[in-house]
Amino acid sequence: MEQERSERGRGYGRPFPPKPVEIGKEYDVEVQETSRRGEGIARIEGLVTFIPNTKPGDRVRIRITRISRRFAEAEKV
């Protein structure tokens, strides 16, 4: 039982699906909204991506710098 639990993670909730992005890869996105911290937000296949120094309506090329469980962070290229 113990080994079975460790293979599934912490044993609660459902596992997070694989992310549609990879660290270091570049993507063309359109910023859709602004976060509470003032960063632009774009979605890549549903994954929320935070991009500093952008605003809604910007079409930018980004590079992924960090991937978290529920979001990613990127920088403008």
PyMOL commands that place a pseudoatom at each C-alpha (Angstrom):
pseudoatom trace, name=CA, resn=MET, resi=1, chain=A, elem=C, hetatm=0, pos=[0.000, 0.000, 0.000]
pseudoatom trace, name=CA, resn=GLU, resi=2, chain=A, elem=C, hetatm=0, pos=[2.760, 2.447, 0.893]
pseudoatom trace, name=CA, resn=GLN, resi=3, chain=A, elem=C, hetatm=0, pos=[4.544, 1.982, -2.423]
pseudoatom trace, name=CA, resn=GLU, resi=4, chain=A, elem=C, hetatm=0, pos=[1.273, 2.385, -4.303]
pseudoatom trace, name=CA, resn=ARG, resi=5, chain=A, elem=C, hetatm=0, pos=[0.633, 5.742, -2.606]
pseudoatom trace, name=CA, resn=SER, resi=6, chain=A, elem=C, hetatm=0, pos=[4.106, 7.124, -3.397]
pseudoatom trace, name=CA, resn=GLU, resi=7, chain=A, elem=C, hetatm=0, pos=[3.720, 6.273, -7.082]
pseudoatom trace, name=CA, resn=ARG, resi=8, chain=A, elem=C, hetatm=0, pos=[0.583, 8.396, -7.313]
pseudoatom trace, name=CA, resn=GLY, resi=9, chain=A, elem=C, hetatm=0, pos=[2.005, 11.392, -5.481]
pseudoatom trace, name=CA, resn=ARG, resi=10, chain=A, elem=C, hetatm=0, pos=[0.761, 12.477, -2.085]
pseudoatom trace, name=CA, resn=GLY, resi=11, chain=A, elem=C, hetatm=0, pos=[-2.301, 10.311, -2.184]
pseudoatom trace, name=CA, resn=TYR, resi=12, chain=A, elem=C, hetatm=0, pos=[-4.978, 12.981, -2.569]
pseudoatom trace, name=CA, resn=GLY, resi=13, chain=A, elem=C, hetatm=0, pos=[-6.594, 14.851, -5.422]
pseudoatom trace, name=CA, resn=ARG, resi=14, chain=A, elem=C, hetatm=0, pos=[-5.992, 14.103, -9.039]
pseudoatom trace, name=CA, resn=PRO, resi=15, chain=A, elem=C, hetatm=0, pos=[-2.591, 14.358, -10.673]
pseudoatom trace, name=CA, resn=PHE, resi=16, chain=A, elem=C, hetatm=0, pos=[-1.816, 17.396, -12.805]
pseudoatom trace, name=CA, resn=PRO, resi=17, chain=A, elem=C, hetatm=0, pos=[-1.678, 16.652, -16.536]
pseudoatom trace, name=CA, resn=PRO, resi=18, chain=A, elem=C, hetatm=0, pos=[1.546, 17.219, -18.484]
pseudoatom trace, name=CA, resn=LYS, resi=19, chain=A, elem=C, hetatm=0, pos=[2.217, 20.863, -19.221]
pseudoatom trace, name=CA, resn=PRO, resi=20, chain=A, elem=C, hetatm=0, pos=[1.806, 22.169, -22.808]
pseudoatom trace, name=CA, resn=VAL, resi=21, chain=A, elem=C, hetatm=0, pos=[5.035, 24.216, -22.505]
pseudoatom trace, name=CA, resn=GLU, resi=22, chain=A, elem=C, hetatm=0, pos=[8.719, 23.557, -21.780]
pseudoatom trace, name=CA, resn=ILE, resi=23, chain=A, elem=C, hetatm=0, pos=[11.308, 25.722, -20.050]
pseudoatom trace, name=CA, resn=GLY, resi=24, chain=A, elem=C, hetatm=0, pos=[13.466, 27.573, -22.573]
pseudoatom trace, name=CA, resn=LYS, resi=25, chain=A, elem=C, hetatm=0, pos=[11.068, 27.158, -25.508]
pseudoatom trace, name=CA, resn=GLU, resi=26, chain=A, elem=C, hetatm=0, pos=[9.634, 30.195, -27.304]
pseudoatom trace, name=CA, resn=TYR, resi=27, chain=A, elem=C, hetatm=0, pos=[5.979, 30.840, -28.128]
pseudoatom trace, name=CA, resn=ASP, resi=28, chain=A, elem=C, hetatm=0, pos=[3.991, 33.578, -29.891]
pseudoatom trace, name=CA, resn=VAL, resi=29, chain=A, elem=C, hetatm=0, pos=[1.101, 34.692, -27.681]
pseudoatom trace, name=CA, resn=GLU, resi=30, chain=A, elem=C, hetatm=0, pos=[-1.455, 37.446, -27.252]
pseudoatom trace, name=CA, resn=VAL, resi=31, chain=A, elem=C, hetatm=0, pos=[-1.749, 38.973, -23.786]
pseudoatom trace, name=CA, resn=GLN, resi=32, chain=A, elem=C, hetatm=0, pos=[-5.395, 38.762, -22.695]
pseudoatom trace, name=CA, resn=GLU, resi=33, chain=A, elem=C, hetatm=0, pos=[-5.522, 40.384, -19.266]
pseudoatom trace, name=CA, resn=THR, resi=34, chain=A, elem=C, hetatm=0, pos=[-3.500, 41.863, -16.402]
pseudoatom trace, name=CA, resn=SER, resi=35, chain=A, elem=C, hetatm=0, pos=[-2.683, 40.122, -13.123]
pseudoatom trace, name=CA, resn=ARG, resi=36, chain=A, elem=C, hetatm=0, pos=[-2.996, 41.724, -9.695]
pseudoatom trace, name=CA, resn=ARG, resi=37, chain=A, elem=C, hetatm=0, pos=[0.780, 42.237, -9.760]
pseudoatom trace, name=CA, resn=GLY, resi=38, chain=A, elem=C, hetatm=0, pos=[0.546, 44.096, -13.081]
pseudoatom trace, name=CA, resn=GLU, resi=39, chain=A, elem=C, hetatm=0, pos=[1.943, 41.330, -15.283]
pseudoatom trace, name=CA, resn=GLY, resi=40, chain=A, elem=C, hetatm=0, pos=[0.317, 40.380, -18.564]
pseudoatom trace, name=CA, resn=ILE, resi=41, chain=A, elem=C, hetatm=0, pos=[-1.531, 37.056, -18.693]
pseudoatom trace, name=CA, resn=ALA, resi=42, chain=A, elem=C, hetatm=0, pos=[-1.647, 34.825, -21.756]
pseudoatom trace, name=CA, resn=ARG, resi=43, chain=A, elem=C, hetatm=0, pos=[-2.919, 31.264, -22.026]
pseudoatom trace, name=CA, resn=ILE, resi=44, chain=A, elem=C, hetatm=0, pos=[-1.063, 28.531, -23.886]
pseudoatom trace, name=CA, resn=GLU, resi=45, chain=A, elem=C, hetatm=0, pos=[-3.403, 25.581, -24.420]
pseudoatom trace, name=CA, resn=GLY, resi=46, chain=A, elem=C, hetatm=0, pos=[-5.224, 26.658, -21.251]
pseudoatom trace, name=CA, resn=LEU, resi=47, chain=A, elem=C, hetatm=0, pos=[-2.100, 27.080, -19.085]
pseudoatom trace, name=CA, resn=VAL, resi=48, chain=A, elem=C, hetatm=0, pos=[-1.977, 30.548, -17.511]
pseudoatom trace, name=CA, resn=THR, resi=49, chain=A, elem=C, hetatm=0, pos=[1.324, 32.255, -18.332]
pseudoatom trace, name=CA, resn=PHE, resi=50, chain=A, elem=C, hetatm=0, pos=[2.518, 35.429, -16.585]
pseudoatom trace, name=CA, resn=ILE, resi=51, chain=A, elem=C, hetatm=0, pos=[4.611, 37.867, -18.652]
pseudoatom trace, name=CA, resn=PRO, resi=52, chain=A, elem=C, hetatm=0, pos=[6.096, 41.015, -17.044]
pseudoatom trace, name=CA, resn=ASN, resi=53, chain=A, elem=C, hetatm=0, pos=[6.086, 44.367, -18.878]
pseudoatom trace, name=CA, resn=THR, resi=54, chain=A, elem=C, hetatm=0, pos=[3.153, 43.514, -21.147]
pseudoatom trace, name=CA, resn=LYS, resi=55, chain=A, elem=C, hetatm=0, pos=[-0.461, 44.659, -21.331]
pseudoatom trace, name=CA, resn=PRO, resi=56, chain=A, elem=C, hetatm=0, pos=[-3.703, 43.292, -22.801]
pseudoatom trace, name=CA, resn=GLY, resi=57, chain=A, elem=C, hetatm=0, pos=[-3.669, 43.310, -26.595]
pseudoatom trace, name=CA, resn=ASP, resi=58, chain=A, elem=C, hetatm=0, pos=[0.108, 42.908, -26.923]
pseudoatom trace, name=CA, resn=ARG, resi=59, chain=A, elem=C, hetatm=0, pos=[1.208, 40.169, -29.335]
pseudoatom trace, name=CA, resn=VAL, resi=60, chain=A, elem=C, hetatm=0, pos=[4.635, 39.063, -28.151]
pseudoatom trace, name=CA, resn=ARG, resi=61, chain=A, elem=C, hetatm=0, pos=[7.164, 36.265, -28.507]
pseudoatom trace, name=CA, resn=ILE, resi=62, chain=A, elem=C, hetatm=0, pos=[8.015, 34.802, -25.109]
pseudoatom trace, name=CA, resn=ARG, resi=63, chain=A, elem=C, hetatm=0, pos=[10.466, 32.322, -23.589]
pseudoatom trace, name=CA, resn=ILE, resi=64, chain=A, elem=C, hetatm=0, pos=[9.270, 30.144, -20.697]
pseudoatom trace, name=CA, resn=THR, resi=65, chain=A, elem=C, hetatm=0, pos=[11.424, 30.689, -17.589]
pseudoatom trace, name=CA, resn=ARG, resi=66, chain=A, elem=C, hetatm=0, pos=[9.506, 28.767, -14.897]
pseudoatom trace, name=CA, resn=ILE, resi=67, chain=A, elem=C, hetatm=0, pos=[6.751, 26.164, -14.786]
pseudoatom trace, name=CA, resn=SER, resi=68, chain=A, elem=C, hetatm=0, pos=[4.628, 25.648, -11.700]
pseudoatom trace, name=CA, resn=ARG, resi=69, chain=A, elem=C, hetatm=0, pos=[1.755, 23.250, -11.025]
pseudoatom trace, name=CA, resn=ARG, resi=70, chain=A, elem=C, hetatm=0, pos=[-0.920, 25.660, -12.245]
pseudoatom trace, name=CA, resn=PHE, resi=71, chain=A, elem=C, hetatm=0, pos=[0.896, 28.358, -14.188]
pseudoatom trace, name=CA, resn=ALA, resi=72, chain=A, elem=C, hetatm=0, pos=[4.065, 29.316, -16.043]
pseudoatom trace, name=CA, resn=GLU, resi=73, chain=A, elem=C, hetatm=0, pos=[6.227, 32.439, -16.057]
pseudoatom trace, name=CA, resn=ALA, resi=74, chain=A, elem=C, hetatm=0, pos=[7.907, 33.851, -19.143]
pseudoatom trace, name=CA, resn=GLU, resi=75, chain=A, elem=C, hetatm=0, pos=[9.941, 36.771, -20.444]
pseudoatom trace, name=CA, resn=LYS, resi=76, chain=A, elem=C, hetatm=0, pos=[9.602, 38.769, -23.630]
pseudoatom trace, name=CA, resn=VAL, resi=77, chain=A, elem=C, hetatm=0, pos=[12.141, 37.880, -26.317]
for i in range(1, 77): cmd.bond("trace and resi %d" % i, "trace and resi %d" % (i + 1))
show_as sticks, trace
zoom trace
